[in-house]
Amino acid sequence: MRRFVILALLYLGVQLMLPLGEQGHGSEALVTFGFLILAAYTVGELTVRLGLPKIVGYLFAGMAFGPSALSAVSTTAIGRLAPVSELAIALIAFLAGAELRWSDLRASGSKLVRMLGCELLLSLLGIAGLLVALQRWIPFLADVPGAKFAAFVVLFSSIAIAHSPSVTVALLSETGARGTVAKSTLGIVLLSDVAVVLLFTFSQTLARTIAPPAGAVALPSPGLVVWEIAGALLVGGAIGLIVALYLRFVHRELMLFTMLVTLFGASLAQATHVEILLTLMTAGFVAENVSHSERSEAMRSALERSAAPVFVVFFALAGAQIAIREVISTLPIVLPIAIVRALGIWAGIGIGARWTRAEVVERRYVWMGLVSQAGVAIGLVTLVSSLYPEAGASMRTLLLSLIAVNQIAGPVLFRRALVRSGEIDNRTGPNAISHSAPAVALDAARS
Amino acid sequence: MAGPFVLILIVAGAYLAAHWAFEWLGTRYMLVSGAEYLVLGILLGPQVSGVLQVSALDAFAPLMILAIGWIGASVGSEFYIPRVVRGYGAAYRVAFAEATLAVVATGAFLTGALAWIYQLPLADTVAPAVALGAIATVSSPAGVAMLRGKLGRRVPAVRQIEVTTAIDAFVAIVAFSLLLCIEHGAPATGPRAPTPTEWAVISVTIGVVGGSLFHLFVGNEREIDRLFISIAGAVILVSGAAAYLRVSPLLPTMLVGAMLANTRRNRSEIRQALRRVERPFYFVLLIFAGAAWDPGTIAWWIVPALVFVLVRVVAKLGAARLAALLNGLTESLGPRWGRALLGQGGLAIAIALNYQLFHGTMLLADVVFTAAIVSVVLTDLSSARFVQSVVERYTQPAVDAPTPNGPSSALEAEPK
């Protein structure tokens, strides 16, 4: 309560100050940045007491102080803070890769691929079926000819099935969970990132073939798509090796070094036209698995420390970008889609887990970790709206509303899954389920 | 997209090279690391290689403001009142006298010198001269910190130098912040522009109100990661608010740092949280300050810069000697103890960069910035050697023993 009063006073103070000053040197963005950190932190602490993940609090803080509600954070300031979001995504991807161990992947890779396959297929079919059923109530599908209709359904569905590595990594970082459910969820989410990119590329090609967009937009060549994925593995692998060498021979200033590496990796991926997330994930994975375990633990610890305030702002900014009115107005359509998507994930994971004879906790709880959506899906939505400007705008609104709903519901469900599976206790951190001694030490230190 | 990639690659590579090289040199030859990043920034900036372009520097302006604010908060967190109260009063009197004399002497002399060099009326050179006076007052704490590590204990002179560098920082920040309030380019909004006094009150109010609110906000949190988020939010918000109002972020953040360090029991954790990113911010500040350097259109820019360095050396040595004499401590401190205060560090660059950012279009702003950079490049590396030349005499056992009422015993006192 005390912090909320202080936050209210700070808000009033900022409002009083505004007429006295002027923009320049990004000072307004700094004020916004600082206020957002404090607001998100405060609301995040409250949500923990309510048994919800902190990131839900960060999202709510962003929504409350964003342009849709109190407008303490302006749209311009959100734009100026875009580099923070980019840094956060790069950090998240690197951290996500560093969470995976080769031994685990070798042991359970096949299982995760099969579970993912089932889950994606059922979600895709479920959402596509629902879109067909609700055609007349969906603005971008009503009254469109057959070919276009099919193209839009495929495009929408291939985006709607995307998961969120950022939410998964942030929640694992927050709770310190390292058990079976946590690892399987993370593995599936990371694999799904590659799968969704491939699927979306295929859907986009199909859509462009059967319903060519207005204006001559060149189709991406198959070679380019292959390079986007394979190049990411190559570039990421090279960065990971450099990090491993640094950890082995230098091992100093890890916080600054890891920040530089993630920025460097993101820029290098852009320069070489490869998939950014996959590049950094691979870099993190290679660095983690090539390095000595103690040193890689230190690197991960440094990364998590530097990432903490960045996560706060990243999710608060994500919340600020949620257009509350649009979400509310589209809820009658979005909610059934969200429910069908969740059912598809649940059924797909259930079937996949039985097929692979996965553990009971995986069958019961992993699906709950896959409901979240965020960055990847938003990126793909932007691509579609630039490809089909008219229908894309309506599709974008609907997809962003769906993402907003899943962004809020997803972390709550994932945390619940971790609690129910016994990997964290109901109040705070991990429940000592971990596979390596350094991880236990790290978790204990964190909690 | 190749631009940012090359930029990050070069900055990262250069940073690491400079870091290793100077760690090696520092260990062997007692060189304090810092100025090399400034030189690195100059080499990367538009004046030399052009890797960091002006547009890129503009984009990084919020980061520079934040780095300035963070340095202010770090300086403020060093002022722990119970230690000041328990300390020996004469040490603080000496420090205040030295700092005040240095800022006044340098400011007064340079007002005349700049007017003569550039053939300007005295009224036009007061502001840049006072800014240079504030910069001249700053003494690097890095040299004494390195030596304290080498000696392994606190000798009286070392403690006096520590107190003096802290007070120098305080006086420099206050003088510079007041200057920006007086020279404030007020926005054309509202019925009338605030007066300089009102800007000074606003500047202090941001710090005091911010400090009070964040004192309550931080609470008794002792977990460093959570504390770091609160403190980062506080420093960012206060720095941004100060910059938005075009007053120096240094004074408000110094007040916030001091209030948090003094009003909470988790003082050491707060210090720890501030220190976590102090070094990265310091390096960022130095690199960008170097890159932002522009000698301007005036030829022979090196002349006023060297005049400044010379005036500063004379003013610091003279002020230190006079301050010790006025307080009857010449014998215990030695006549040349001011040499230990000659090194300049990050705060000097923060002040110069702050002046350049807010008053870059003002008369002689380039001269102020250039003089600060030249002074730091020339003195920062040797700051540990300067300190060593002063404390050598104290390493003798007979002299080293603290006297009951002298500065040593009182300055050694640490609050429980």
Interface residues (C-beta under 8 A of the other chain):
Chain A: R2 R3 I6 L9 L10 G13 V14 M17 P19 L20 G21 E22 Q23 G24 H25 G26 S27 E28 A29 L30 V31 T32 F33 G34 F35 I37 L38 Y41 R80 V250 R252 E253 M255 L256 M259 L260 L263 F264 S267 L268 Q270 A271 R305 A308 P309 V312 R446
Chain B: M1 A2 P4 F5 L7 I8 L9 V11 A12 Y15 L16 H19 W20 D58 A61 P62 M64 I65 L66 P187 T189 G190 P194 I202 V209 L213 F214 L216 F217 G219 D225 R226 F228 I229 S230 A232 G233 A234 V235 I236 L237 V238 S239 G240 A241 A243 Y244 L245 R246 R276 V277 R279 P280 F283 L357
